[in-house]
Amino acid sequence: MPGCGTCHAGHSLNDTRPGTTCRIRRLCGCGAVRQRLLDLGMQPDREITVIRAAPLRDPIEVRVGDTFIVLRRREAAQVEVEIEHA
């Protein structure tokens, strides 16, 4: 299915450093992973902040609204973001 998988067009959440606030542009994944991200509140135009990354940057902790979420790198790679504050 076109448009599924890792975001290649823009900056992904996976590439974002801790302490950075960005805005979700789109979700590039499909199926269960995409639905999980949506269920966690990760929807386009929402603000998201990277809180911290574990050693080797897997997993990463992010904040969406008042919710703290831990994502694996492969999940974070499917979230295309636009940097707002570094």
C-alpha positions in Angstrom: 0.0 0.0 0.0 1.6 3.4 -1.0 2.4 5.7 1.8 3.0 2.9 4.4 6.2 2.5 6.4 9.0 4.9 7.3 8.6 8.6 6.5 11.1 9.6 3.8 9.8 13.0 2.7 10.3 14.9 5.9 11.8 14.8 9.4 10.6 11.8 11.4 10.1 11.7 15.2 12.9 9.1 15.3 15.4 11.8 14.2 14.3 14.3 16.8 16.5 15.1 19.8 15.3 15.1 23.5 13.9 18.5 24.5 12.6 19.3 21.1 9.0 20.3 20.5 7.4 19.6 17.1 4.1 19.3 15.4 2.9 16.0 13.9 2.5 16.4 10.1 1.4 12.9 9.3 1.6 9.2 10.2 3.3 7.1 7.5 2.5 3.7 8.9 -0.4 1.4 8.2 -2.5 -1.2 9.9 -2.1 -2.0 13.6 0.9 0.3 14.2 -0.9 3.3 12.7 -4.1 2.6 14.7 -2.0 2.3 17.9 -0.4 5.7 17.3 -3.8 7.2 16.7 -5.3 5.6 19.8 -2.4 7.1 21.8 -3.5 10.6 20.6 -0.8 11.0 18.0 -2.8 12.8 15.3 -1.8 15.3 12.7 -1.4 18.9 13.9 -0.9 17.8 17.5 2.1 19.2 19.4 4.6 16.5 20.6 7.7 16.9 22.8 10.6 14.4 22.9 11.3 13.9 26.6 14.2 11.5 26.6 15.8 8.6 24.7 17.2 5.5 26.1 20.8 4.4 25.2 21.0 3.6 21.5 17.8 5.8 21.2 15.5 2.9 21.6 12.9 3.4 23.0 12.1 7.2 23.2 9.7 8.9 25.6 7.4 11.6 24.2 4.7 13.8 25.5 1.5 14.4 23.5 -0.8 16.8 25.4 -0.8 15.6 29.0 0.1 12.0 28.1 3.6 10.5 28.2 4.2 7.7 25.7 7.1 5.4 25.1 7.8 4.4 21.4 10.2 2.0 19.7 12.4 3.5 17.0 10.5 1.7 14.3 7.2 3.3 15.5 8.8 6.7 15.9 10.1 6.5 12.3 6.5 6.4 11.1 5.7 9.8 12.5 6.6 12.7 10.3 7.1 16.0 12.3 7.8 19.6 11.8 10.2 21.1 14.4 8.8 24.0 16.4 11.2 24.5 19.3 14.6 22.8 19.9 
